[in-house]
Amino acid sequence: MSGYAGGTAAADIARLRRMVAEPGAATYGDDLLRTAISRYPLPDVANEWPFDTVGSANTAWVATYDLAAAAGDVWEEKAAAVSGAFDFTADGATFNKSQTVEQYERQARKWRSRRAPGNHDALVYPMPVPQEVWIGNLPEVDW
């Protein structure tokens, strides 16, 4: 499991605030961060998932989420918010505002690279009809 796993409790939201450099709730309130966290469920320590194989809620699952993936989303939103910033020169001074966008995008890539690793099984519905299995070579045919 990822080193950035957590839930949606106040401590986890505070941790996500530190990960995305948002000390206050002015831009990102607790509800927005809780929503960002809840997009990325992880299996808990007992390898339980939030839903069972038929899509019903799994009551045995202990809420565990990927905070690094949520941080990547928030940094991406922050980059989009300042994407209109551009470099300009005025009165002999140069203002490099595009560096903010680049830094936010760099942070988004950093946190996305720290997501929980994993693979997921795809369930096939309806189940395919078993086919005849061939083992070995077919007999040679003289044409």
C-alpha positions as CSV (number, residue, x, y, z in Angstrom):
1,M,0.0,0.0,0.0
2,S,1.1,3.5,-0.7
3,G,2.9,5.6,1.9
4,Y,0.3,8.3,1.3
5,A,-2.8,6.3,2.2
6,G,-5.4,7.8,4.5
7,G,-9.0,8.4,5.0
8,T,-11.2,11.5,5.0
9,A,-10.9,12.4,8.6
10,A,-9.7,15.8,9.7
11,A,-6.1,14.6,10.1
12,D,-6.1,13.3,6.6
13,I,-7.5,16.5,5.2
14,A,-4.9,18.5,7.1
15,R,-2.2,16.2,5.6
16,L,-3.5,16.8,2.1
17,R,-3.5,20.6,2.8
18,R,0.2,20.3,3.6
19,M,0.8,18.2,0.4
20,V,-0.8,20.9,-1.8
21,A,0.5,23.9,0.1
22,E,-3.0,25.2,1.0
23,P,-2.8,26.2,4.7
24,G,-6.3,27.7,4.9
25,A,-9.7,26.8,3.7
26,A,-10.3,29.9,1.6
27,T,-9.7,28.2,-1.8
28,Y,-10.2,24.6,-0.9
29,G,-12.6,23.9,1.9
30,D,-12.7,20.6,3.7
31,D,-15.6,19.4,1.6
32,L,-13.7,19.9,-1.6
33,L,-10.7,18.1,-0.3
34,R,-12.8,15.3,1.1
35,T,-14.3,14.9,-2.4
36,A,-10.9,14.9,-4.1
37,I,-9.7,12.2,-1.6
38,S,-12.8,10.0,-2.1
39,R,-12.2,9.7,-5.8
40,Y,-9.2,7.3,-5.1
41,P,-10.2,4.4,-2.9
42,L,-7.6,1.8,-2.1
43,P,-7.9,-1.7,-0.6
44,D,-7.5,-1.6,3.1
45,V,-4.9,-3.6,5.1
46,A,-7.1,-6.7,4.9
47,N,-7.2,-6.3,1.1
48,E,-10.9,-5.4,1.2
49,W,-12.3,-3.1,-1.5
50,P,-15.2,-0.6,-1.1
51,F,-17.3,-2.7,-3.5
52,D,-17.6,-6.4,-3.9
53,T,-17.5,-8.2,-7.3
54,V,-21.1,-7.5,-8.1
55,G,-20.9,-3.8,-7.2
56,S,-22.5,-3.9,-3.8
57,A,-21.0,-1.9,-0.9
58,N,-18.5,-3.9,1.1
59,T,-19.2,-3.3,4.8
60,A,-16.0,-5.0,5.7
61,W,-13.9,-2.3,4.0
62,V,-12.1,0.2,6.2
63,A,-12.1,3.5,4.3
64,T,-8.6,4.0,2.8
65,Y,-7.8,6.4,0.0
66,D,-4.8,7.4,-2.1
67,L,-3.8,10.9,-0.8
68,A,-1.0,11.3,-3.4
69,A,-3.5,10.9,-6.3
70,A,-5.8,13.5,-4.7
71,A,-2.8,15.8,-4.3
72,G,-2.1,15.5,-8.0
73,D,-5.6,16.5,-8.8
74,V,-5.5,19.6,-6.6
75,W,-2.1,20.7,-8.1
76,E,-3.6,20.2,-11.6
77,E,-6.5,22.4,-10.6
78,K,-4.2,25.0,-9.2
79,A,-2.2,25.0,-12.4
80,A,-5.3,25.5,-14.4
81,A,-6.4,28.4,-12.3
82,V,-3.1,30.3,-13.0
83,S,-2.8,29.1,-16.6
84,G,-3.5,32.6,-17.9
85,A,-0.3,33.9,-16.4
86,F,2.3,34.9,-18.9
87,D,5.8,36.5,-19.0
88,F,6.1,40.2,-19.8
89,T,8.5,43.1,-19.6
90,A,7.3,46.5,-18.3
91,D,9.3,49.6,-17.3
92,G,12.6,47.7,-17.6
93,A,11.5,44.9,-15.3
94,T,10.8,41.3,-16.5
95,F,8.0,39.4,-14.9
96,N,8.1,35.6,-15.3
97,K,4.6,34.6,-14.2
98,S,4.7,31.4,-16.3
99,Q,7.0,29.9,-13.8
100,T,4.1,29.5,-11.4
101,V,2.2,27.4,-13.9
102,E,5.3,25.3,-14.6
103,Q,5.9,24.8,-10.8
104,Y,2.3,23.7,-10.2
105,E,2.4,21.3,-13.1
106,R,5.7,19.9,-11.8
107,Q,4.0,19.3,-8.4
108,A,1.1,17.6,-10.1
109,R,3.5,15.2,-11.9
110,K,5.4,14.6,-8.6
111,W,2.3,13.6,-6.7
112,R,0.9,11.5,-9.5
113,S,4.2,9.6,-9.6
114,R,3.7,8.7,-6.0
115,R,0.3,7.2,-6.4
116,A,-0.3,3.8,-5.0
117,P,0.8,1.1,-7.4
118,G,-1.5,-1.6,-8.4
119,N,-3.4,-3.4,-11.1
120,H,-7.1,-4.2,-11.3
121,D,-9.0,-7.2,-12.5
122,A,-11.8,-6.6,-15.0
123,L,-14.9,-8.6,-14.5
124,V,-16.5,-10.0,-17.7
125,Y,-20.2,-10.0,-17.8
126,P,-21.9,-12.2,-19.0
127,M,-19.4,-14.9,-18.3
128,P,-18.0,-16.4,-21.6
129,V,-18.8,-19.9,-22.5
130,P,-15.8,-22.2,-21.9
131,Q,-14.2,-23.2,-25.1
132,E,-12.5,-26.5,-25.9
133,V,-8.9,-26.4,-24.7
134,W,-6.2,-27.7,-27.0
135,I,-3.0,-28.9,-25.4
136,G,-0.1,-29.8,-27.5
137,N,0.2,-30.0,-31.2
138,L,-2.6,-31.0,-33.6
139,P,-2.0,-34.3,-35.5
140,E,-0.3,-33.7,-38.8
141,V,-2.5,-33.9,-41.8
142,D,-1.2,-35.1,-45.1
143,W,-2.8,-32.7,-47.7
